[in-house]
């Protein structure tokens, strides 16, 4: 069968969604083209409690709408058609914003203008207010294999909060990290429609999507199905900072990890799904450096954690080791941990000294925003990288390494002065951290 080009489609259709025996099916299509069918499997799913049925239906609708961004981007047609229950005005406005900003990097890299193009149809009446479900006091903690979620997990353990680690997709690395935590685990399977990959091979639009938003919607379904009253991500305040500005609009690789998404998604859950299902990021008041400083206190994950994104590709080769040493995530995590960790320990984790390799200079230059913008990756702000370099330049064990010496001699005099390390370790900014954990994070 010859596939139609989704870039020529007139509309993107939300065809249907359903749930049977632990499996969610989400169906989409461009015009009258082949159905794009995604499945999400919740292992050993219990029978849904009857009193949660209405909330579960609302959660399925939300997941259907949010996960559709993976497919919509292949063609970005001007019309969106909803053949299931239409969103009300509040949800439609949220979805418009999510697709616009969550696809900001995708649009910038493909030279597309999405302004005014994304308009979800609106139901005539408002959604019914969400009930309180009396969900059990338990927290789902998404784990990604990196330092941030492990810090959140240790905070919850120290506070005596019942928690379960959860991840979406097959990853032996994440599974090893989850096992090391000693907490119960939940691994959810997600199968993306193979038709999407066929479209991509034929030249459809492709690029970055707001995957944290998709995972958030998946975990709402999981929370209602298995009985959890909270979902706690591990996104820090740095995630809210734009990667660059283009055409008068901020473009943020981490938009669905930022405060604006968290605040809006949480409010939507309380209004339309379950009034007592909480959603937050435990690390929101902290900078990336503050998270690194806390992670450095704990050695138990040194041999299992990794933030290297090449380990988590859907397609393509993965590095032989946990750290490739070449990508922006490797560079930033090495730099962020260096001021807080004995040098031999950090070199043992990465297998080599990334700051003593002149060939890696362009990657670290981008982190400090020297001759380039911050990379399109989940890395900290430029001021954080500059503060880390500045701190290392004052430490005898680091200051003679080629990139640290170069930074102090050549780069620092040309850049705006960075805040002190201590200033960036202070908790600040808006957050939804539960009261039981605020003192642990240095909050009033």
C-alpha positions, -999 to 999 in steps of 0.1 A, spaced: 0 0 0 12 35 -9 10 57 21 -3 93 16 19 122 26 6 135 60 21 169 51 -6 172 24 -34 162 48 -64 185 54 -71 173 89 -58 152 118 -84 130 134 -88 117 170 -107 86 159 -113 66 191 -98 54 223 -106 24 245 -94 3 275 -97 -35 279 -79 -57 305 -50 -34 312 -45 -22 276 -53 13 264 -57 18 226 -54 52 211 -64 57 174 -56 86 151 -56 93 114 -48 119 87 -78 124 65 -90 90 54 -55 75 56 -45 44 76 -52 44 113 -23 51 136 -29 28 166 -9 32 198 -12 8 227 -2 14 263 -1 -17 286 -4 -16 323 9 -49 337 -12 -69 362 -39 -42 361 -66 -47 387 -103 -44 379 -111 -7 378 -130 4 409 -166 14 399 -164 47 417 -134 57 396 -151 50 362 -160 86 353 -126 99 363 -110 71 344 -129 80 313 -118 117 316 -82 105 321 -84 84 289 -97 114 270 -69 135 283 -43 108 274 -58 104 239 -55 142 233 -20 146 247 -4 115 231 -18 126 198 10 152 196 34 124 185 13 118 154 0 153 147 35 166 141 40 143 111 17 165 90 6 195 111 -26 200 91 -47 231 97 -78 212 110 -81 191 141 -112 168 142 -123 151 174 -146 121 168 -147 111 205 -159 134 233 -148 170 225 -128 189 250 -145 218 268 -131 254 265 -107 249 294 -92 217 281 -91 229 245 -72 260 255 -47 238 275 -42 215 245 -37 245 221 -10 258 244 6 224 249 8 216 212 21 251 203 48 253 230 55 216 233 62 216 195 82 248 197 116 232 191 102 210 164 87 240 146 119 260 149 141 233 136 117 225 107 111 262 98 74 259 105 51 286 119 24 271 142 9 304 152 -29 302 148 -27 268 133 -35 246 163 -72 249 173 -89 221 191 -127 220 186 -147 229 217 -177 212 232 -208 233 238 -209 226 275 -183 226 303 -169 194 317 -185 182 350 -165 191 381 -141 164 392 -150 144 423 -128 134 452 -122 97 449 -106 89 483 -75 76 466 -49 57 488 -20 78 501 7 66 478 30 84 453 40 74 418 76 86 412 86 85 375 122 73 373 144 81 343 177 66 353 193 100 360 202 119 391 171 140 395 145 112 400 169 94 423 171 125 445 133 127 447 131 90 456 156 94 485 137 125 497 105 105 498 122 76 515 137 98 542 103 114 548 87 79 552 63 85 523 50 53 506 61 55 470 64 33 438 89 39 411 74 39 376 87 42 341 73 40 305 90 18 280 117 -9 280 150 2 295 173 -22 314 192 8 327 161 23 343 151 -11 356 185 -14 373 181 20 389 146 13 401 157 -20 416 185 -2 435 160 21 452 145 -8 471 110 6 463 81 -12 445 83 -8 408 58 -4 379 69 -7 343 43 5 317 47 -5 281 41 19 253 39 8 216 39 36 191 21 30 158 46 15 132 28 36 106 44 67 121 78 53 115 67 45 79 57 81 75 90 93 89 109 72 64 89 88 36 98 123 47 71 133 71 78 161 96 97 149 125 113 162 157 111 168 194 78 163 212 67 171 248 73 136 260 69 145 297 34 156 290 26 123 274 41 104 303 22 126 328 -11 116 311 -1 79 311 6 81 349 -28 97 356 -44 66 341 -20 44 362 -28 63 394 -66 58 390 -62 22 379 -38 11 407 -48 36 434 -23 64 440 -32 99 452 0 116 439 23 118 410 57 133 418 80 143 389 116 155 394 118 187 373 138 215 387 133 253 382 160 254 354 136 235 332 114 265 329 141 286 312 140 289 274 166 273 252 165 303 229 142 331 216 129 331 180 104 354 164 95 370 197 87 337 213 107 316 238 116 281 225 121 256 254 133 221 248 119 213 283 86 231 280 65 202 294 90 199 323 86 236 331 64 253 357 38 266 332 30 230 322 31 216 357 8 243 371 -17 240 342 -18 203 341 -23 200 379 -52 225 378 -67 206 349 -65 173 368 -82 188 399 -109 203 378 -117 175 353 -103 142 365 -100 138 403 -100 165 429 -77 145 452 -51 134 427 -21 155 432 6 163 405 38 181 412 76 182 408 93 177 441 125 195 429 108 225 414 124 251 438 159 238 432 184 246 404 202 218 386 232 225 407 212 221 439 200 188 427 236 178 418 248 188 453 221 167 469 228 137 446 265 139 455 257 130 491 246 95 480 270 69 465 247 39 461 237 48 426 271 56 412 274 24 392 238 23 378 226 58 370 229 76 337 216 108 322 231 101 287 201 104 263 217 81 238 207 53 262 170 61 257 167 63 219 136 46 204 156 38 173 193 39 165 225 27 183 231 31 220 265 36 237 284 6 249 288 23 283 263 42 304 280 75 294 289 83 258 309 113 269 300 132 237 265 145 242 253 176 260 238 156 289 270 139 296 289 172 295 264 190 317 261 163 344 298 159 346 302 197 350 273 200 375 286 172 398 323 182 397 321 210 424 304 187 448 321 153 443 356 141 449 374 140 416 384 103 417 347 94 423 335 114 393 361 100 370 352 65 381 315 72 372 323 85 337 354 65 330 374 96 320 379 133 326 356 152 302 371 185 314 406 176 303 397 168 267 402 198 244 381 181 216 350 186 238 354 224 240 325 232 216 301 212 237 310 229 269 310 263 252 274 258 244 266 250 280 280 284 291 263 301 261 296 311 246 294 315 208 262 294 208 229 290 225 222 264 252 218 229 236 184 215 228 187 191 257 176 188 294 205 208 308 208 236 332 209 273 325 240 290 311 245 308 344 247 274 362 274 261 339 293 293 343 290 292 381 302 255 381 332 264 359 340 294 381 340 272 412 362 246 396 387 273 386 392 279 423 398 243 432 434 229 429 423 195 418 404 209 388 418 243 377 447 229 356 424 207 335 424 221 299 388 232 297 387 247 332 419 266 326 406 278 292 373 289 307 390 310 333 416 325 309 396 330 277 359 327 282 349 341 316 362 376 308 339 378 278 307 366 295 284 382 320 294 374 355 276 343 368 259 342 402 279 325 430 275 288 435 259 294 469 233 318 454 222 291 429 219 265 456 191 285 473 155 272 469 132 297 453 103 303 429 68 289 426 61 252 434 35 227 445 58 207 469 37 189 495 40 205 530 56 173 544 86 178 522 91 215 522 115 217 551 137 190 535 140 213 504 149 243 525 114 259 521 95 278 547 
